[in-house]
Every structure is written in C-alpha cells, then in structure tokens.
Amino acid sequence: MTNPYPFTMTTCGIVAGIMRNVTEGCVADAKTGVRLATRSDESDLRDLTSLAVQGDRTAIESLLGQLRPMVVRYCRARLGRVSGHYHIADDVAQEVCIAVLAALPRYRDMGRPFASFVFGIASHKVADALRSSVRSAVPTQDLPDGPDQGPGPEETVVRYIEAEHARALLSRLPDNQRELIILRVVSGLSAEETGNVLGMSPGAVRVAQHRALARLRQMADMESIA
Amino acid sequence: MTAVHPARSIRKRGPDADPDVLRTDALIDALAARRPVGDEHDDPAVRLLQALTADVDQRLSSVSITPST
C-alpha cells in the first residue's frame, strides 16, 4: 500500500516543519483571542478534514493551524503552570497535534465534528501527563533578546493568582462539569461539539453548563464571605 | 385564553429552553469568543473564567516545536 502523504509520519523533521508553521500562527491567534481564529465554521472544517485525510499538505497545515489554539488553551487550562510556565501544557498540546497528524490517515468521518475526535485524543494525553512524573522536569526559559512587550510584573501576578483561583474552584466541580466548562469557555467549542466529546446532547450541555456556572458562582461567593 | 405557568411551558419544551439556561449559554458564548460580557463583570464566576482565559491565551516568548524529552 502506498503512502498518500508526501512524507513519512515518523519523520520528525517533516512533522516539525508542518508544526512550526502551525505554531507560529497559533501564538498570534492566542494573543488576539478572536473566536473566528479559534473555531472555524463546522462545514469548512469538515471539508478541510476531508482534504487532509487524503494527504493534502496545505489542508493539513490549515487544519492544524485552526485546531492548535483550541488544544493549547485546553491543555493549559487542564494542566496549569509548572514553576510559573506553561512548558508542560504546551508540550502536551504539541503531542496532541502530532497524534492527530499521525491518526489522520485512519480517520473516517462518522458524522461527528472533527473537534470531538481531537479533544478525545487531547483528554487522554492530558490524563497521561497528569499521571506521569514528567511534570517534575522543568525547562528554563531563554532570556529575551529585546524588551518584553507583555504585561508588567504586577498585572502578571494578579492574573496568575486569579487564574490559579479559577483552577482551584474548577477542580472542585464534578469531572464532567469541569471538562465541559473548559471545552466550552477555554477551548471555545460549541455546545454540539462539546456534547460530542462528552457523549451528551447539546441541550444537556446547556443545562449542565448552567448548573456548573451556578456552582462556581456559589463557591466564589462563599469564599469571599469566609 | 388559558394562562400557562412558565415552569409548565419549560417542562414541555425541555430544560434547555429555560430562559436562565439560554442566558448562561449566551454568556458562555461571549466568554468563549473573548467578547465583553456587559453587566456580568460583577459576577465572580465570570471574573474568574475571564482571568483563566486571559492566562491561557497569553503569548509566550517561545513555544516549543517538539515535545521535551
């Protein structure tokens, strides 16, 4: 059987070549946070997926370029920071994208959104990361060559504390409610896509997210009183 | 004309047609799109979720291309 792809899946350099383009795009998208950059029209994504499964290299790059910001956000929300950095979460997101890339030739459209396939993989990869001891290995960040254009130290600390508080409260929600809120809010999946990942109807997702948000609100209120 | 109790109407249409549920759905859509959420900024749950999304969206000075070994 001939390989329809112009490269071998196990050839890290070529995979990295595609991922490099994808990565550069996603960082800019992650900064702007525009929904159109995080979740494309479902029918467009389906067409793109169909071309990607057939080995169209441009479609593969475009598909991963659209999916990766959502995967990065999901992994960052689930795994959090280690020593103040998102290295581990970003590495896991990268592993998810490589796994999706490797699984593409075997993917068959069964009528479910492609995002549910991707986040099924992402969920397993995150669970593996949480179980493994790899989190103890923390790479150090390179020193910046120029002035840092990001938020200042005070804003960074405030944001970090609030984000950690959000994670702490989310961790107290039932597993399916926590996963649902992360997929809907952080990754930007629709109710239908989220339902496909979690095995729920869109209506059940809407009701569950309403309950989850109410619970989150209640916990935050109780903490502010205490 | 017969008045229909709102709760009965919701039972008939399903719980996801509850106005509160739909309002939460619109709020979550706004958070997911990183759009302003209007007068909901006093909601502590919304504020925390906004902090979390801002935190995970931030640009990194460098993003690894391959997984660490």
Boltz contact constraints between the chains, C-beta under 6 A:
constraints:
  - contact:
      token1: [A, 16]
      token2: [B, 65]
      max_distance: 6.0
  - contact:
      token1: [A, 16]
      token2: [B, 66]
      max_distance: 6.0
  - contact:
      token1: [A, 19]
      token2: [B, 65]
      max_distance: 6.0
  - contact:
      token1: [A, 20]
      token2: [B, 65]
      max_distance: 6.0
  - contact:
      token1: [A, 23]
      token2: [B, 63]
      max_distance: 6.0
  - contact:
      token1: [A, 27]
      token2: [B, 59]
      max_distance: 6.0
  - contact:
      token1: [A, 27]
      token2: [B, 63]
      max_distance: 6.0
  - contact:
      token1: [A, 30]
      token2: [B, 57]
      max_distance: 6.0
  - contact:
      token1: [A, 31]
      token2: [B, 59]
      max_distance: 6.0
  - contact:
      token1: [A, 33]
      token2: [B, 34]
      max_distance: 6.0
  - contact:
      token1: [A, 33]
      token2: [B, 57]
      max_distance: 6.0
  - contact:
      token1: [A, 35]
      token2: [B, 33]
      max_distance: 6.0
  - contact:
      token1: [A, 73]
      token2: [B, 56]
      max_distance: 6.0
  - contact:
      token1: [A, 76]
      token2: [B, 56]
      max_distance: 6.0
  - contact:
      token1: [A, 77]
      token2: [B, 56]
      max_distance: 6.0
  - contact:
      token1: [A, 90]
      token2: [B, 63]
      max_distance: 6.0
  - contact:
      token1: [A, 91]
      token2: [B, 64]
      max_distance: 6.0
  - contact:
      token1: [A, 91]
      token2: [B, 67]
      max_distance: 6.0
  - contact:
      token1: [A, 91]
      token2: [B, 68]
      max_distance: 6.0
  - contact:
      token1: [A, 94]
      token2: [B, 67]
      max_distance: 6.0
  - contact:
      token1: [A, 95]
      token2: [B, 67]
      max_distance: 6.0
  - contact:
      token1: [A, 144]
      token2: [B, 61]
      max_distance: 6.0
  - contact:
      token1: [A, 159]
      token2: [B, 54]
      max_distance: 6.0
  - contact:
      token1: [A, 159]
      token2: [B, 55]
      max_distance: 6.0
  - contact:
      token1: [A, 162]
      token2: [B, 51]
      max_distance: 6.0
  - contact:
      token1: [A, 163]
      token2: [B, 51]
      max_distance: 6.0
  - contact:
      token1: [A, 163]
      token2: [B, 52]
      max_distance: 6.0
  - contact:
      token1: [A, 163]
      token2: [B, 55]
      max_distance: 6.0
  - contact:
      token1: [A, 166]
      token2: [B, 48]
      max_distance: 6.0
  - contact:
      token1: [A, 166]
      token2: [B, 51]
      max_distance: 6.0
  - contact:
      token1: [A, 166]
      token2: [B, 52]
      max_distance: 6.0
  - contact:
      token1: [A, 184]
      token2: [B, 28]
      max_distance: 6.0
  - contact:
      token1: [A, 185]
      token2: [B, 28]
      max_distance: 6.0
  - contact:
      token1: [A, 185]
      token2: [B, 31]
      max_distance: 6.0
  - contact:
      token1: [A, 185]
      token2: [B, 32]
      max_distance: 6.0
  - contact:
      token1: [A, 185]
      token2: [B, 49]
      max_distance: 6.0
  - contact:
      token1: [A, 186]
      token2: [B, 53]
      max_distance: 6.0
  - contact:
      token1: [A, 186]
      token2: [B, 56]
      max_distance: 6.0
  - contact:
      token1: [A, 188]
      token2: [B, 32]
      max_distance: 6.0
  - contact:
      token1: [A, 203]
      token2: [B, 14]
      max_distance: 6.0
  - contact:
      token1: [A, 203]
      token2: [B, 16]
      max_distance: 6.0
  - contact:
      token1: [A, 206]
      token2: [B, 16]
      max_distance: 6.0
  - contact:
      token1: [A, 206]
      token2: [B, 21]
      max_distance: 6.0
  - contact:
      token1: [A, 206]
      token2: [B, 25]
      max_distance: 6.0
  - contact:
      token1: [A, 207]
      token2: [B, 15]
      max_distance: 6.0
  - contact:
      token1: [A, 207]
      token2: [B, 16]
      max_distance: 6.0
  - contact:
      token1: [A, 207]
      token2: [B, 21]
      max_distance: 6.0
  - contact:
      token1: [A, 209]
      token2: [B, 28]
      max_distance: 6.0
  - contact:
      token1: [A, 210]
      token2: [B, 21]
      max_distance: 6.0
  - contact:
      token1: [A, 210]
      token2: [B, 24]
      max_distance: 6.0
  - contact:
      token1: [A, 213]
      token2: [B, 24]
      max_distance: 6.0
  - contact:
      token1: [A, 213]
      token2: [B, 45]
      max_distance: 6.0
  - contact:
      token1: [A, 216]
      token2: [B, 45]
      max_distance: 6.0
  - contact:
      token1: [A, 217]
      token2: [B, 45]
      max_distance: 6.0
  - contact:
      token1: [A, 220]
      token2: [B, 44]
      max_distance: 6.0
  - contact:
      token1: [A, 220]
      token2: [B, 45]
      max_distance: 6.0
